Amino acid sequence: MGNVLPEAGNANLLIGVFVFWTLQVGLSPLYSAPVNQAAFCAISAQTSSLESMLTKLPANVDSKEFTEILSLLNATLTKKRGRECQRKPATRAGAFAWNTKQFVPTKRTLELFDPPGISREHGKFARGAKLDLGLQGRIAIVAAASKGLGRAVSEELAREGASVAICARNASELEQAAAHIHKSTGREVFHQAVDVTNPAAVSHFVGAVEGRFGRIDICVTNSGGPPSKMFVDTNPEDWRAAVDLLLMSTVFFAKESLPRMQKNKWGRFITITSSAVKQPVDGLLLSNSIRAAVTGLARTLANEYAAHGITVNNVCPGYTRTARLDNLAASISARTGTKPEAVFGDWTRQIPAARIGTPQEFAAVVAFLASERASYVNGASIAVDGGLVRSLF
Ligand SMILES: NC(=O)c1ccc[n+]([C@@H]2O[C@H](COP(=O)([O-])OP(=O)(O)OC[C@H]3O[C@@H](n4cnc5c(N)ncnc54)[C@H](OP(=O)(O)O)[C@@H]3O)[C@@H](O)[C@H]2O)c1
């Protein structure tokens, strides 16, 4: 590493100071968000030097932000030493062999380790050069889309030029989501309050979308998740409700949208399930069980509709920062007595990427599957989970 400065050997000392300051002194006034702390702890627990810690900065910290970190460090050092650092490292790895002895992290530097804008508010998502996905003018339905993953998918599709139709049960939250997506993308957003477990409401919604836009090209199915329960605590009604919510809602959208796509000999039917279909998650018994049926349905529809120019794929989110995940952490906390931030810390430690995902990262994969470019991806179940699922396929 050509740019390593002489003080590189102090990295371990610095990381101790850094972690101490972060946890004991500086973090609480700066962060109200426990997940930032948890993510930070997870990163620091897995690294043995500041250098390797910095290489674990989120991939979507762009070069401008990276330069900003360097200048923050430089400014700190300049202040401490009364002179400018002479040699500027050219690479991430080189940068943090920098003199670490007197390094005092600033709020901004800490933010860059787990930027609230990315992990919590989803405000930032680094976008590189634009790939034309061929979504301009497409008509897309996204179910259960006033919040979380569904909303991020709608926004991503709209940003790529599709007109979108969204539904959820709470009409005012749905209206707000539609207004936000329209404002941020300039695309038309049709919205209707619908409970996806109600076949008549789904039928009416899909018909209204066709009436408004003239056709349907893309349908992304989604719903809320079933509650976290152990087997002993479930009753037959819990099972029926989970079947309605996860499986039957997908059946209803398939029944309504696939024949309409068939008319145009083009379509994308995408189910949102969970990484649980590849690797069951403890405590999510209902999800583990019923989502497997949704995956079986999607795989079979892929065979039945491929000849009509329609692909059917399933996207499996891992731990992704949404209201659902906060609720899940709260319910595990209530059941086990573990603090919610410790629940987040536990999840983060299981993920090779050492962080919780963002809805935008998930939405980018759905948008690709919905696109012209994904024309030969059919019948796949794709995990978007930072490497959480350990299986080969
Ligand atoms: N986030 C994760 O880490 C993660 C991981 C794996 C799987 N998942 C699954 O992915 C799905 C979406 O998760 P999320 O994190 O985006 O959840 P979320 O933030 O809680 O959002 C759920 C959305 O679904 C709507 N919804 C819920 N029940 C509905 C119903 N019966 N009919 C119509 N809309 C309904 C909600 O609006 P209303 O309440 O107004 O209806 C809301 O817009 C869930 O099934 C979840 O279990 C999430």
The ligand as a MOL file (V3000), in Angstrom:
LIG
                    3D

  0  0  0     0  0            999 V3000
M  V30 BEGIN CTAB
M  V30 COUNTS 48 52 0 0 0
M  V30 BEGIN ATOM
M  V30 1 N -38.9600 -5.0690 5.6720 0
M  V30 2 C -38.3840 -6.2260 5.7620 0
M  V30 3 O -37.2960 -6.3620 6.3010 0
M  V30 4 C -39.0490 -7.4430 5.1820 0
M  V30 5 C -38.3110 -8.6200 5.0910 0
M  V30 6 C -38.9150 -9.7540 4.5540 0
M  V30 7 C -40.2240 -9.7030 4.1440 0
M  V30 8 N -40.9110 -8.5400 4.2550 0 CHG=1
M  V30 9 C -42.3210 -8.5630 3.8080 0
M  V30 10 O -42.5050 -7.6450 2.7560 0
M  V30 11 C -43.8400 -7.1170 2.8360 0
M  V30 12 C -43.7730 -5.5950 2.8750 0
M  V30 13 O -43.0280 -5.2500 4.0220 0
M  V30 14 P -42.7350 -3.7310 4.4580 0
M  V30 15 O -41.5370 -3.8280 5.2970 0
M  V30 16 O -42.7760 -2.8370 3.3080 0 CHG=-1
M  V30 17 O -44.0230 -3.4720 5.3840 0
M  V30 18 P -44.6360 -2.0810 5.8870 0
M  V30 19 O -43.6120 -1.0080 5.9420 0
M  V30 20 O -45.3800 -2.4290 7.1290 0
M  V30 21 O -45.6920 -1.6850 4.7350 0
M  V30 22 C -46.7630 -2.5400 4.4900 0
M  V30 23 C -47.6670 -1.9150 3.4290 0
M  V30 24 O -48.6800 -2.8630 3.1230 0
M  V30 25 C -49.9640 -2.2430 3.2850 0
M  V30 26 N -50.8820 -3.3220 3.6610 0
M  V30 27 C -50.8040 -4.1130 4.7530 0
M  V30 28 N -51.8210 -4.9750 4.7670 0
M  V30 29 C -52.5730 -4.7140 3.6660 0
M  V30 30 C -53.7780 -5.2510 3.1470 0
M  V30 31 N -54.4290 -6.2560 3.7660 0
M  V30 32 N -54.2570 -4.7450 1.9960 0
M  V30 33 C -53.6310 -3.7330 1.3640 0
M  V30 34 N -52.4910 -3.1870 1.8150 0
M  V30 35 C -51.9740 -3.6700 2.9540 0
M  V30 36 C -49.7440 -1.1810 4.3310 0
M  V30 37 O -50.7140 -0.1380 4.2700 0
M  V30 38 P -52.0980 -0.2500 5.0990 0
M  V30 39 O -51.7390 -0.6820 6.4720 0
M  V30 40 O -52.6800 1.1190 5.0130 0
M  V30 41 O -52.9450 -1.2430 4.3870 0
M  V30 42 C -48.3730 -0.6550 3.8910 0
M  V30 43 O -48.5070 0.2130 2.8090 0
M  V30 44 C -44.4630 -7.7070 4.1050 0
M  V30 45 O -45.2240 -8.8380 3.7680 0
M  V30 46 C -43.2650 -8.1190 4.9130 0
M  V30 47 O -43.5420 -9.1520 5.8090 0
M  V30 48 C -40.3640 -7.4050 4.7490 0
M  V30 END ATOM
M  V30 BEGIN BOND
M  V30 1 1 1 2
M  V30 2 2 2 3
M  V30 3 1 2 4
M  V30 4 1 4 5
M  V30 5 2 4 48
M  V30 6 2 5 6
M  V30 7 1 6 7
M  V30 8 2 7 8
M  V30 9 1 8 9
M  V30 10 1 8 48
M  V30 11 1 9 10
M  V30 12 1 9 46
M  V30 13 1 10 11
M  V30 14 1 11 12
M  V30 15 1 11 44
M  V30 16 1 12 13
M  V30 17 1 13 14
M  V30 18 2 14 15
M  V30 19 1 14 16
M  V30 20 1 14 17
M  V30 21 1 17 18
M  V30 22 2 18 19
M  V30 23 1 18 20
M  V30 24 1 18 21
M  V30 25 1 21 22
M  V30 26 1 22 23
M  V30 27 1 23 24
M  V30 28 1 23 42
M  V30 29 1 24 25
M  V30 30 1 25 26
M  V30 31 1 25 36
M  V30 32 1 26 27
M  V30 33 1 26 35
M  V30 34 2 27 28
M  V30 35 1 28 29
M  V30 36 1 29 30
M  V30 37 2 29 35
M  V30 38 1 30 31
M  V30 39 2 30 32
M  V30 40 1 32 33
M  V30 41 2 33 34
M  V30 42 1 34 35
M  V30 43 1 36 37
M  V30 44 1 36 42
M  V30 45 1 37 38
M  V30 46 2 38 39
M  V30 47 1 38 40
M  V30 48 1 38 41
M  V30 49 1 42 43
M  V30 50 1 44 45
M  V30 51 1 44 46
M  V30 52 1 46 47
M  V30 END BOND
M  V30 END CTAB
M  END
